[in-house]
């Protein structure tokens, strides 16, 4: 029997910049998922129908229901927290001034 053992990230707090990053990641996760679905022949449909390859989630991220956004946010947030918990750092490259 499979027992999931995710890395404990409960002690990792994200600052405002990283929270904004996780939102951008969540949007990208959705776009990657949608692009994959479209390439597999899925289309928008008001109700999910696996046989007909219809899903109501083939819409831009900002129009998704909050419950769907939360799924993508959780993936993004836990990924960023895992990276930090493993000792990596995340920094934004500063733009050069001309």
C-alpha positions in Angstrom: 0.0 0.0 0.0 1.3 3.4 -1.0 1.8 5.9 1.9 2.6 9.4 0.7 5.6 11.0 2.5 5.8 14.6 1.4 8.6 16.7 2.8 7.5 18.6 5.9 7.3 22.2 4.9 5.1 23.4 7.8 7.9 25.5 9.2 8.6 27.4 6.1 7.0 30.9 5.8 6.9 32.7 2.5 7.4 36.5 2.3 5.3 38.7 0.1 7.7 38.4 -2.9 7.6 34.6 -2.8 3.8 34.6 -2.4 3.6 36.6 -5.6 5.9 34.2 -7.2 3.8 31.2 -6.2 0.7 32.9 -7.8 2.7 33.3 -11.1 3.8 29.6 -10.8 0.2 28.6 -10.2 -0.9 30.4 -13.3 1.8 28.8 -15.3 1.0 25.3 -14.0 -2.6 25.9 -15.2 -1.4 27.1 -18.6 1.0 24.0 -19.0 -1.9 21.7 -18.0 -4.3 23.4 -20.4 -1.8 23.3 -23.3 -1.3 19.6 -22.6 -5.1 18.9 -22.5 -5.7 20.8 -25.7 -2.9 18.9 -27.5 -4.6 15.7 -26.3 -7.9 16.8 -28.0 -9.7 18.2 -25.0 -12.1 21.1 -25.4 -14.0 23.4 -23.2 -17.3 22.1 -22.0 -19.6 23.3 -19.2 -19.4 19.9 -17.5 -16.5 17.5 -17.4 -17.0 14.5 -19.7 -13.9 12.2 -20.0 -15.4 10.3 -22.9 -16.0 13.4 -25.0 -12.8 15.1 -23.6 -14.7 18.1 -22.3 -13.7 20.1 -19.3 -14.9 23.4 -17.8 -11.3 24.2 -16.7 -10.0 25.1 -20.2 -10.3 28.8 -19.5 -7.8 31.4 -18.5 -6.4 31.1 -15.0 -8.0 34.3 -13.8 -11.5 33.0 -14.7 -11.1 29.6 -12.9 -13.3 29.0 -9.9 -11.4 29.7 -6.6 -11.4 25.9 -5.8 -9.4 25.2 -9.0 -7.0 28.1 -8.4 -6.4 26.7 -4.9 -5.3 23.4 -6.4 -2.7 25.1 -8.6 -1.7 27.5 -5.7 -1.1 24.5 -3.4 1.2 22.8 -5.9 3.1 26.0 -6.5 3.4 26.9 -2.8 4.5 23.5 -1.7 7.1 23.3 -4.4 8.6 26.6 -3.4 8.5 25.6 0.3 10.2 22.3 -0.5 13.0 24.1 -2.4 13.6 26.3 0.6 13.4 23.5 3.1 16.1 21.6 1.1 18.4 24.5 1.7 18.1 26.2 -1.7 17.6 30.0 -2.0 15.3 31.8 -4.5 16.3 35.3 -5.5 15.2 37.6 -8.2 17.7 38.9 -10.7 18.1 42.6 -10.4 17.5 44.5 -13.6 20.6 46.4 -14.7 20.3 50.2 -14.9 21.5 51.8 -18.1 
